[in-house]
Amino acid sequence: MNSAVIQKFFIDGPSGKLETILGEPGSTPQGIAIIAHPHPLHGGTMENKVVHTLFNTLLELQFITVKFNFRGVGQSEGAFDHGNGEIDDVIAVTQTIRSQFSNHVTDVPLLLAGFSFGGAIQLHVAEKLNPEFLILVAPSVVNLNAPAVPETTQCALIIQGDNDNIVLPDAVLAWAAPTSQPIVFIPGAEHFFHGKLAILKHVILRAFARKA
């Protein structure tokens, strides 16, 4: 983490500039990770603590790691588009970052990560971009009618708090049941994982340690 390089810039999105923060690891990248934040109309931004935890954890895992503000959030241009335009935002950011690193980073895996609204958005994006990895924290699968994890995804880590009263555990279980998608439950965690962010990070690190 100490040798990582962090930079802020703007990406040309479908409805204007998208405020973006990129972290480059200090060693050979293990992939490209794109993180989507919670619902824009409920205070969701890329500065959310869960998003911040995802960003730092994936950078520690040596991913080229990106978080950004959806259209109409922070300094990003445009206006909220009920999920449709936000899917296009993720695709635009992903394509730009892949292009930016294409000369010296080739054929690295794509990881899509998201929290709440952002998690459901990433499931829709996954249908289009076929990422190797997914990390979804309390994905709002009901409100956005999220599809299942694509069969082409090598590893999907779904993390849910059992005390979540915003994204209900039963709703996530109902979404997961048809495909027997495993879910990691963190006991005592509510929607924003107050007091549980270190455990959230540990769950992700442990999953990738097993993969390695």
Buried (B, 14 or more C-beta within 10 A) or exposed (E): EEEBEEEEEBBEBBBEBBBBBBBBBEEEBBBBBBBBBBBBEEEBBBBBEBBBBBBBBBBBBBBBBBBBBBBBBBEBBBEBBEBEBBBBBBBBBBEBBBEBBEEEBEEBBBBBBBBBBBBBBBBBBBBEBEBBBBBBBBBBBBBBEBEBBBEEBEBBBBBBBEBBEBBBBEBBEEBBEEEEBEBBBBEEBBBBBEEBBEBBBEBBBEBBEEEE
